Amino acid sequence: MGLVAGAKMLVHGDGRTVGSLGSADADEAMRDVAVAAFTATPRVMTATWRLDGRVATDRPSQAAEGSVEVMVQLFEAPARLVIVGAGHVGLALAKIAELLGYETTVVDDRPEFANRERFPMALQVIADEVGPALDSLTLDASTAVVLVSRGHRVDEEALRHAVGRGAGYVGMIGSRRRTRTVLDHLAAEGFPAAALEAVSTPVGLDIGAETPEEIAVSILAEITMLRRGGTGTRMSQGRPDGERLT
């Protein structure tokens, strides 16, 4: 195949490359693999692929005899969290997201809530109408958008400007009845069904959350689960039969 042991190739998200593995066929195959890694869910930071000519697989059982191993490692900017709503839940989300390493943007049309004094941990605080504010942001696979504003009308308007724009996660707080109404409105306006079905609503994992801080934990736990490929089940349920706690 003409590959060079230890050769490296850098692949940007848009497909641009620097360097070579030593073969045009190998470069083409692994470039496609690398570009797909930027939008894959769950996020796989390091993986070994088997390559035979232009055919690449991450399943050893499907690899051809004599195929070579290529390590793919994903480097990306810190995950981003866009919080629409600067109330109690929004503040709790920003505090916990900081601990998890998120770059956080807070959006609210009330300057008395959306300000640097209230959100010193946020990378960006935008006091503006949610539509223009969201339109000014780039949403990609590393971005989670959480709608926790003061009312369903604001959340509905925010969803119009967030859904279907490439965010890795869009979640909206509210009861099933209320959120169903919002989704029905957008469906009637012509938003794609697949994009609306991807919205996590009601938002978060069912942990019995009641306080703003508990709700924030529930939401960020769901985002983490989806990014890392978890199941949301109790770890103890996977304990082998007969294993005792010490």
C-alpha positions as CSV (number, residue, x, y, z in Angstrom):
1,M,0.0,0.0,0.0
2,G,3.0,2.3,0.3
3,L,2.2,3.4,3.8
4,V,4.9,4.7,6.0
5,A,5.1,3.4,9.6
6,G,4.6,6.3,12.0
7,A,3.3,8.7,9.3
8,K,0.8,11.3,10.4
9,M,-1.9,13.3,8.6
10,L,-3.8,16.2,10.1
11,V,-7.5,16.5,8.9
12,H,-9.5,19.6,9.5
13,G,-13.3,19.5,10.0
14,D,-13.8,20.8,6.4
15,G,-11.7,18.0,4.9
16,R,-8.4,20.0,4.4
17,T,-5.4,17.9,5.2
18,V,-1.8,18.4,6.2
19,G,0.8,15.6,5.7
20,S,0.3,12.1,4.3
21,L,0.1,8.5,5.4
22,G,2.2,7.6,2.3
23,S,-0.6,6.6,-0.1
24,A,-3.2,8.7,-1.9
25,D,-5.8,5.9,-1.4
26,A,-5.1,5.7,2.3
27,D,-5.2,9.5,2.6
28,E,-8.6,9.6,1.0
29,A,-10.1,6.8,3.0
30,M,-8.8,8.1,6.4
31,R,-9.8,11.7,5.5
32,D,-13.4,10.6,5.2
33,V,-13.2,8.7,8.5
34,A,-11.7,11.7,10.2
35,V,-14.2,14.2,8.9
36,A,-17.1,11.9,10.1
37,A,-15.5,11.8,13.6
38,F,-16.3,15.5,14.0
39,T,-20.0,15.0,13.9
40,A,-20.3,11.4,15.3
41,T,-22.3,10.8,18.5
42,P,-21.2,9.5,20.9
43,R,-17.9,11.3,20.7
44,V,-15.0,8.8,20.1
45,M,-11.7,10.5,21.0
46,T,-9.4,7.7,20.0
47,A,-10.0,4.7,17.8
48,T,-8.1,2.2,15.8
49,W,-9.2,1.6,12.2
50,R,-8.1,-1.2,9.9
51,L,-7.2,-0.1,6.3
52,D,-7.0,-2.1,3.1
53,G,-6.6,0.0,0.1
54,R,-9.5,2.5,0.2
55,V,-11.6,0.3,2.5
56,A,-11.5,1.3,6.2
57,T,-13.3,-0.4,9.1
58,D,-13.2,0.0,12.9
59,R,-14.4,-3.6,13.3
60,P,-11.6,-6.1,13.6
61,S,-13.8,-8.9,12.5
62,Q,-14.5,-7.2,9.2
63,A,-10.9,-6.3,8.4
64,A,-9.1,-8.0,5.5
65,E,-6.1,-10.2,6.2
66,G,-3.0,-8.1,6.0
67,S,-4.7,-4.8,6.6
68,V,-2.8,-2.1,8.4
69,E,-3.8,-0.3,11.6
70,V,-4.3,3.5,11.7
71,M,-5.0,5.4,14.9
72,V,-7.6,8.2,14.6
73,Q,-7.5,10.7,17.4
74,L,-10.0,13.6,17.7
75,F,-8.9,17.0,18.9
76,E,-11.6,19.6,19.2
77,A,-12.4,22.8,21.0
78,P,-14.1,22.6,24.4
79,A,-17.8,21.7,24.2
80,R,-20.1,24.7,24.1
81,L,-23.3,25.2,26.0
82,V,-25.8,27.8,24.9
83,I,-28.3,28.6,27.7
84,V,-31.5,30.4,26.7
85,G,-32.9,31.8,29.9
86,A,-30.9,33.5,32.7
87,G,-33.2,32.6,35.6
88,H,-32.6,30.1,38.4
89,V,-32.2,27.0,36.2
90,G,-30.0,28.9,33.7
91,L,-27.7,30.1,36.5
92,A,-27.4,26.6,38.0
93,L,-26.7,25.2,34.5
94,A,-23.9,27.8,34.0
95,K,-22.3,27.0,37.4
96,I,-22.2,23.2,36.9
97,A,-21.2,23.5,33.2
98,E,-18.1,25.4,34.3
99,L,-17.1,22.5,36.4
100,L,-17.5,20.2,33.4
101,G,-15.3,22.4,31.2
102,Y,-18.0,23.8,28.9
103,E,-17.6,27.2,27.2
104,T,-21.0,28.7,28.1
105,T,-23.0,31.4,26.4
106,V,-26.1,32.8,28.2
107,V,-28.9,34.5,26.2
108,D,-31.8,36.4,27.8
109,D,-33.7,39.6,26.8
110,R,-33.6,40.9,30.3
111,P,-30.4,42.9,31.1
112,E,-31.1,42.6,34.8
113,F,-30.6,38.9,34.5
114,A,-28.3,38.5,31.5
115,N,-25.2,40.4,32.8
116,R,-21.6,39.7,33.7
117,E,-22.2,40.2,37.4
118,R,-24.7,37.3,37.5
119,F,-22.7,35.1,35.1
120,P,-19.0,35.7,35.7
121,M,-18.3,32.1,34.7
122,A,-19.8,32.4,31.2
123,L,-17.7,33.0,28.1
124,Q,-20.4,35.2,26.6
125,V,-23.5,36.9,28.0
126,I,-26.0,38.3,25.5
127,A,-28.8,40.6,26.6
128,D,-31.0,40.6,23.5
129,E,-34.1,39.1,21.9
130,V,-33.5,35.3,21.6
131,G,-34.0,35.2,17.8
132,P,-31.3,37.6,16.8
133,A,-29.0,36.4,19.6
134,L,-29.2,32.8,18.4
135,D,-28.8,33.8,14.8
136,S,-25.5,35.4,15.7
137,L,-24.0,32.2,17.1
138,T,-22.4,29.3,15.2
139,L,-24.0,26.0,16.2
140,D,-22.2,22.8,15.5
141,A,-21.9,19.2,16.7
142,S,-19.9,20.3,19.8
143,T,-22.7,22.7,20.8
144,A,-25.6,21.9,23.2
145,V,-28.5,24.4,23.2
146,V,-30.8,24.3,26.3
147,L,-34.0,26.3,26.4
148,V,-34.9,27.2,30.0
149,S,-36.5,30.6,29.6
150,R,-39.2,32.1,31.7
151,G,-42.1,31.0,29.4
152,H,-43.0,28.7,26.6
153,R,-43.4,31.6,24.2
154,V,-39.8,32.6,24.5
155,D,-38.7,28.9,24.3
156,E,-40.8,28.5,21.2
157,E,-39.2,31.5,19.5
158,A,-35.7,30.2,20.6
159,L,-36.4,26.8,19.1
160,R,-37.3,28.3,15.8
161,H,-33.8,29.8,15.6
162,A,-32.0,26.7,17.0
163,V,-33.5,23.6,15.6
164,G,-32.0,22.1,12.4
165,R,-28.9,24.3,12.5
166,G,-26.4,21.5,13.3
167,A,-26.2,21.6,17.1
168,G,-25.2,18.3,18.7
169,Y,-28.0,18.7,21.2
170,V,-31.1,20.8,21.6
171,G,-33.2,20.5,24.7
172,M,-36.3,22.3,26.0
173,I,-37.7,22.4,29.5
174,G,-41.4,22.0,30.2
175,S,-44.2,19.6,30.6
176,R,-45.0,17.0,27.9
177,R,-48.2,18.8,27.1
178,R,-46.6,22.2,26.8
179,T,-43.6,21.0,24.8
180,R,-45.8,19.0,22.5
181,T,-47.8,22.1,21.7
182,V,-44.5,24.0,20.8
183,L,-43.4,21.2,18.6
184,D,-46.8,21.0,16.9
185,H,-46.6,24.7,16.1
186,L,-43.2,24.4,14.5
187,A,-44.3,21.3,12.5
188,A,-47.2,23.3,11.2
189,E,-44.8,26.0,10.1
190,G,-42.9,23.5,8.0
191,F,-39.9,22.6,10.1
192,P,-38.5,19.1,9.2
193,A,-40.0,16.3,11.3
194,A,-36.6,14.7,11.8
195,A,-35.2,17.9,13.3
196,L,-38.1,18.3,15.7
197,E,-38.0,14.7,16.7
198,A,-34.3,15.2,17.7
199,V,-35.2,17.8,20.3
200,S,-34.8,16.5,23.8
201,T,-38.0,17.5,25.5
202,P,-39.0,17.3,28.3
203,V,-35.3,17.9,28.9
204,G,-32.9,15.9,31.1
205,L,-32.8,12.5,32.8
206,D,-35.5,11.3,35.2
207,I,-33.8,11.6,38.5
208,G,-36.7,13.1,40.4
209,A,-35.1,16.6,40.2
210,E,-37.0,19.4,41.9
211,T,-34.6,22.3,42.7
212,P,-32.9,24.4,40.0
213,E,-29.6,22.7,40.8
214,E,-31.1,19.2,40.6
215,I,-32.7,20.1,37.3
216,A,-29.3,21.4,36.0
217,V,-27.7,18.1,37.0
218,S,-30.4,16.2,35.2
219,I,-29.9,18.2,32.0
220,L,-26.1,18.0,32.0
221,A,-26.2,14.3,32.8
222,E,-28.3,13.7,29.7
223,I,-26.0,15.8,27.5
224,T,-23.0,13.9,28.9
225,M,-24.7,10.5,28.3
226,L,-25.4,11.3,24.7
227,R,-21.9,12.7,24.1
228,R,-20.1,9.8,25.7
229,G,-22.5,7.0,24.7
230,G,-23.8,6.1,28.2
231,T,-27.1,4.4,29.0
232,G,-28.3,6.4,32.0
233,T,-28.7,3.3,34.0
234,R,-27.4,2.8,37.6
235,M,-23.8,1.6,37.6
236,S,-24.7,-0.9,40.3
237,Q,-27.1,-2.6,38.0
238,G,-24.1,-3.8,36.0
239,R,-22.4,-5.4,39.0
240,P,-21.7,-9.1,38.4
241,D,-24.1,-11.5,40.2
242,G,-22.8,-12.3,43.6
243,E,-20.4,-9.4,43.9
244,R,-20.5,-7.9,47.3
245,L,-19.8,-4.3,48.4
246,T,-16.8,-3.9,50.8
